């Protein structure tokens, strides 16, 4: 493909899109990504996945620290259009106007719903049954640009945000090939966003805490939404000690009609997990990661290890 493309992205998902564009013969002249960051408990300085892949593919990769630095690069490279996937930085209006066809962003929601930082988690957390991928031309607003392509998928009732993200990534990588072909050929038919706009914000640890006084469906949606770091969690109180426990796997149990108060152990499955009562029915917590420990079976931690029994409260 003769049109020159510049790719902007940072994380593993963005790296998958870069690989797709490369495999399909698009003329990627340069890659822009975030700076190397400390990673893990030891704080080892680590390059973003997109940088590592670009180096492997022998594509020039840059890590500018300001919009002005990006503008300088654009003037040097002179791309025809840009593809942006999970880059993590707002592009200035001056920058958006610098290349002929503009910049196009891949967003994991059906815009204008769930603009912003974390649309996949938001869709699961709010109990949505449908979401999708939107590829739009970036303008000055936050995910407000006109739409080039949009496609929807159903959300499974037990699907976690991690599972959904993988499916959306597969869909998006198929769509990005079609989008890049359209842009390269000048077949750019844009439609304005229609409908009520909603916004998401960057997730904080505070957002992940579970309240077992809520209906089980709400609790389950939160566990499904926070199915990758940061995971959903609660403070476990035992023998006057507080321990933060992350939930890494769970299921809903709609048939629990016991009268235990919320946060009580209403039963267990040997070797599998514990049933924790919510406002109405219960959640089967299968795997947990207690503070300072590795992931393990909730049954092993609470029943085998701490010798808790039916009726005991976790809080």
C-alpha positions as CSV (number, residue, x, y, z in Angstrom):
1,X,0.0,0.0,0.0
2,X,1.5,3.3,-1.1
3,X,-0.1,5.7,1.5
4,X,2.3,6.4,4.4
5,X,0.9,5.5,7.8
6,X,2.0,6.6,11.2
7,X,0.8,4.4,14.1
8,X,0.3,5.6,17.7
9,X,-0.3,3.1,20.5
10,X,1.2,1.7,23.7
11,X,-0.2,-1.5,25.3
12,X,-0.5,-5.1,24.2
13,X,-3.8,-4.6,22.5
14,X,-2.3,-1.8,20.4
15,X,0.6,-4.0,19.5
16,X,-1.8,-6.6,18.1
17,X,-3.3,-3.9,15.8
18,X,0.2,-2.8,14.7
19,X,1.0,-6.4,13.8
20,X,-2.2,-6.7,11.8
21,X,-1.5,-3.6,9.8
22,X,2.1,-4.8,9.1
23,X,0.9,-8.3,8.1
24,X,-1.6,-6.8,5.7
25,X,1.0,-4.8,3.8
26,X,0.3,-1.2,5.0
27,X,3.2,1.2,4.6
28,X,3.9,2.0,8.3
29,X,6.6,4.7,8.2
30,X,6.9,5.2,11.9
31,X,5.5,4.2,15.3
32,X,4.9,6.6,18.2
33,X,4.5,5.2,21.7
34,X,4.8,6.3,25.4
35,X,8.1,6.4,27.2
36,X,9.5,3.4,29.0
37,X,8.1,3.0,32.5
38,X,8.9,1.1,35.7
39,X,7.2,-2.3,35.9
40,X,6.6,-4.8,38.7
41,X,7.6,-4.7,42.3
42,X,11.3,-4.1,41.4
43,X,10.4,-1.2,39.2
44,X,12.4,-2.4,36.3
45,X,12.3,0.2,33.4
46,X,10.4,-1.6,30.7
47,X,9.5,-0.6,27.1
48,X,5.8,-0.5,26.0
49,X,4.7,-3.6,24.1
50,X,4.3,-1.4,20.9
51,X,7.9,-0.3,21.1
52,X,9.2,-3.9,21.5
53,X,7.1,-5.0,18.5
54,X,8.1,-2.1,16.3
55,X,11.8,-2.8,17.0
56,X,11.2,-6.5,16.1
57,X,9.5,-5.5,12.8
58,X,12.3,-3.0,12.1
59,X,9.9,0.0,12.0
60,X,11.2,3.3,13.3
61,X,9.8,4.0,16.7
62,X,9.7,7.3,18.7
63,X,8.8,8.1,22.2
64,X,8.1,11.9,22.2
65,X,7.3,13.6,25.5
66,X,5.2,16.5,24.2
67,X,2.9,17.5,21.4
68,X,5.5,19.7,20.0
69,X,7.9,16.7,19.7
70,X,5.2,14.8,17.8
71,X,4.7,17.8,15.5
72,X,8.4,17.8,14.7
73,X,8.2,14.1,13.9
74,X,5.2,14.6,11.6
75,X,7.0,17.3,9.7
76,X,9.9,14.9,9.2
77,X,7.9,11.8,8.3
78,X,5.0,13.5,6.4
79,X,2.5,10.6,6.7
80,X,-0.8,10.5,4.8
81,X,-2.8,9.4,7.8
82,X,-2.5,8.1,11.4
83,X,-4.0,5.1,13.2
84,X,-4.4,5.5,17.0
85,X,-5.0,2.6,19.4
86,X,-4.7,3.0,23.1
87,X,-2.0,5.6,22.8
88,X,-2.8,7.4,26.1
89,X,-2.3,11.0,25.1
90,X,-4.6,13.7,23.7
91,X,-3.5,15.0,20.3
92,X,-3.6,18.8,19.8
93,X,-5.7,20.5,17.1
94,X,-2.5,21.7,15.4
95,X,-1.3,18.1,15.2
96,X,-4.6,16.8,13.9
97,X,-4.5,19.3,11.0
98,X,-1.0,18.4,10.0
99,X,-1.6,15.3,7.8
100,X,-3.8,15.0,4.7
101,X,-6.4,12.4,5.8
102,X,-6.1,13.0,9.6
103,X,-5.9,10.6,12.5
104,X,-8.3,7.7,13.1
105,X,-8.9,6.1,16.5
106,X,-10.1,2.6,17.4
107,X,-12.5,2.8,20.4
108,X,-14.1,-0.2,22.1
109,X,-17.7,1.0,22.4
110,X,-20.6,2.1,20.2
111,X,-20.0,5.8,20.3
112,X,-21.3,8.1,21.6
113,X,-21.9,5.7,24.5
114,X,-19.0,5.2,26.8
115,X,-16.5,7.8,25.6
116,X,-13.4,8.0,27.6
117,X,-10.8,5.8,29.3
118,X,-12.4,2.5,30.1
119,X,-15.4,1.7,27.9
120,X,-15.1,-2.1,28.2
121,X,-15.2,-2.3,31.9
122,X,-18.0,0.3,32.0
123,X,-20.2,-1.8,29.7
124,X,-19.8,-4.9,31.8
125,X,-20.2,-3.0,35.1
126,X,-23.5,-1.4,33.9
127,X,-24.9,-4.7,32.8
128,X,-25.0,-3.9,29.1
129,X,-26.0,-6.7,26.7
130,X,-24.4,-5.1,23.6
131,X,-21.3,-3.1,22.8
132,X,-18.9,-2.9,19.8
133,X,-16.0,-1.2,18.1
134,X,-16.1,2.3,16.6
135,X,-13.4,3.7,14.3
136,X,-13.7,7.5,14.0
137,X,-11.7,10.5,12.8
138,X,-10.2,12.3,15.8
139,X,-11.2,15.9,16.4
140,X,-10.7,18.3,19.3
141,X,-13.2,16.6,21.6
142,X,-13.0,13.5,23.8
143,X,-14.0,10.7,21.4
144,X,-16.4,13.0,19.6
145,X,-15.2,12.6,16.0
146,X,-17.3,11.5,13.0
147,X,-17.6,7.7,12.5
148,X,-15.9,5.8,9.7
149,X,-16.9,2.3,10.8
150,X,-18.9,0.9,13.6
151,X,-19.9,-2.7,14.4
152,X,-21.7,-4.3,17.4
153,X,-21.5,-7.6,19.3
154,X,-23.5,-9.1,22.1
155,X,-22.1,-9.4,25.7
156,X,-22.5,-12.8,27.3
157,X,-24.3,-12.9,30.7
158,X,-21.2,-14.5,32.3
159,X,-18.6,-12.7,30.1
160,X,-15.8,-10.9,31.9
161,X,-14.3,-7.6,30.7
162,X,-11.1,-9.5,29.9
163,X,-13.0,-11.9,27.7
164,X,-14.9,-9.1,26.1
165,X,-11.8,-7.1,25.5
166,X,-10.2,-10.1,23.6
167,X,-13.3,-10.4,21.4
168,X,-13.5,-6.7,20.7
169,X,-9.8,-6.7,19.8
170,X,-10.4,-9.5,17.2
171,X,-13.3,-7.5,15.8
172,X,-11.3,-4.3,15.8
173,X,-8.4,-5.8,14.0
174,X,-10.7,-7.0,11.2
175,X,-12.2,-3.6,11.0
176,X,-8.9,-1.7,11.0
177,X,-7.9,-3.5,7.7
178,X,-11.2,-2.3,6.1
179,X,-10.8,1.2,7.5
180,X,-7.1,1.6,6.4
181,X,-8.0,0.4,2.9
182,X,-10.9,3.0,2.8
183,X,-8.6,5.8,4.0
184,X,-5.8,4.8,1.6
185,X,-8.2,4.8,-1.4
186,X,-9.8,8.1,-0.3
187,X,-13.1,6.3,0.3
188,X,-13.7,8.3,3.5
189,X,-17.5,8.6,4.2
190,X,-17.9,9.9,7.8
191,X,-21.1,10.0,9.8
192,X,-21.8,12.1,12.9
193,X,-22.3,10.4,16.2
194,X,-25.9,10.1,17.2
195,X,-27.6,9.4,20.5
196,X,-26.9,10.3,24.1
197,X,-23.3,10.6,25.0
198,X,-22.0,8.9,28.2
199,X,-18.5,9.1,29.6
200,X,-16.1,6.8,31.5
201,X,-13.2,7.7,33.7
202,X,-9.9,6.1,34.5
203,X,-10.3,3.3,37.0
204,X,-9.0,3.7,40.6
205,X,-8.5,1.1,43.3
206,X,-11.4,2.7,45.2
207,X,-13.8,1.7,42.3
208,X,-13.0,-2.0,42.7
209,X,-14.3,-2.6,46.3
210,X,-17.3,-5.0,46.6
211,X,-20.4,-4.2,48.7
212,X,-22.1,-7.5,49.5
213,X,-25.2,-5.5,50.7
214,X,-26.0,-5.0,47.0
215,X,-28.1,-7.4,44.8
216,X,-26.0,-10.4,43.6
217,X,-26.4,-9.3,39.9
218,X,-24.7,-6.0,40.8
219,X,-22.0,-7.7,42.7
220,X,-21.4,-10.2,39.9
221,X,-21.3,-7.4,37.3
222,X,-18.6,-5.7,39.3
223,X,-16.5,-8.9,39.6
224,X,-16.9,-9.5,35.9
225,X,-15.9,-5.9,35.1
226,X,-12.8,-6.0,37.3
227,X,-11.6,-9.3,35.9
228,X,-8.0,-8.1,35.3
229,X,-5.8,-5.9,37.2
230,X,-7.1,-4.1,39.2
231,X,-9.3,-6.9,40.3
232,X,-12.5,-6.5,42.4
233,X,-11.8,-6.9,46.1
234,X,-13.1,-6.7,49.7
235,X,-11.6,-6.2,53.1
236,X,-11.8,-9.5,55.0
237,X,-11.9,-9.1,58.8
238,X,-10.8,-12.1,60.9
239,X,-9.3,-12.3,64.4
240,X,-9.1,-8.5,64.6
241,X,-7.0,-8.4,61.4
242,X,-7.9,-6.8,58.1
243,X,-6.8,-8.5,54.9
244,X,-7.4,-7.2,51.4
245,X,-8.7,-10.1,49.2
246,X,-8.9,-9.8,45.4
247,X,-11.5,-11.9,43.6
248,X,-10.1,-13.4,40.4
249,X,-13.0,-15.8,39.5
250,X,-16.6,-16.1,40.5
251,X,-20.1,-17.1,39.4
252,X,-23.6,-16.1,40.4
253,X,-25.9,-18.5,42.3
254,X,-29.5,-17.4,41.7
255,X,-30.9,-20.3,43.7
256,X,-29.6,-19.4,47.1
257,X,-32.7,-18.6,49.3
258,X,-30.9,-18.8,52.7
259,X,-31.6,-16.2,55.3
260,X,-27.9,-15.4,56.1
261,X,-27.1,-11.7,56.3
262,X,-25.0,-10.2,53.4
263,X,-21.3,-11.1,53.4
264,X,-21.9,-14.4,55.2
265,X,-20.7,-17.7,53.9
266,X,-24.0,-19.4,52.9
267,X,-22.4,-22.6,51.7
268,X,-19.4,-24.0,49.8
269,X,-18.4,-26.5,47.1
270,X,-15.5,-28.6,48.3
271,X,-12.3,-27.8,46.4
272,X,-14.1,-25.2,44.3
273,X,-15.2,-22.2,46.3
274,X,-17.5,-20.5,48.8
275,X,-21.0,-19.0,48.5
276,X,-21.2,-15.5,49.9
277,X,-24.6,-14.1,50.5
278,X,-25.5,-10.8,48.9
279,X,-28.7,-8.7,49.4
280,X,-30.8,-11.3,47.7
281,X,-29.0,-14.4,46.5
282,X,-25.3,-15.3,46.5
283,X,-22.0,-15.3,44.6
284,X,-19.8,-18.4,44.3
285,X,-16.3,-17.1,44.8
286,X,-14.0,-19.6,43.1
287,X,-10.5,-18.0,43.2
288,X,-9.0,-15.3,45.3
289,X,-5.7,-13.6,45.7
290,X,-5.3,-12.6,49.4
291,X,-3.0,-9.8,50.3
292,X,0.7,-11.0,50.2
293,X,-0.3,-14.4,48.7
294,X,-0.6,-16.1,45.3
295,X,-3.9,-16.8,43.6
296,X,-5.6,-19.8,45.2
297,X,-9.0,-21.5,45.6
298,X,-11.4,-19.6,47.9
299,X,-12.3,-23.0,49.4
300,X,-8.6,-23.6,50.3
301,X,-8.1,-20.2,51.8
302,X,-11.3,-19.7,53.8
303,X,-12.4,-23.3,54.6
304,X,-9.3,-25.4,54.6
305,X,-6.9,-22.7,55.8
306,X,-8.9,-20.4,58.1
307,X,-11.4,-23.1,59.1
308,X,-14.4,-20.8,58.5
309,X,-17.8,-22.4,58.5
310,X,-21.3,-21.8,57.1
311,X,-22.8,-18.7,58.6
312,X,-19.4,-16.9,59.3
313,X,-19.2,-13.4,58.0
314,X,-16.3,-12.2,55.8
315,X,-16.6,-8.6,57.1
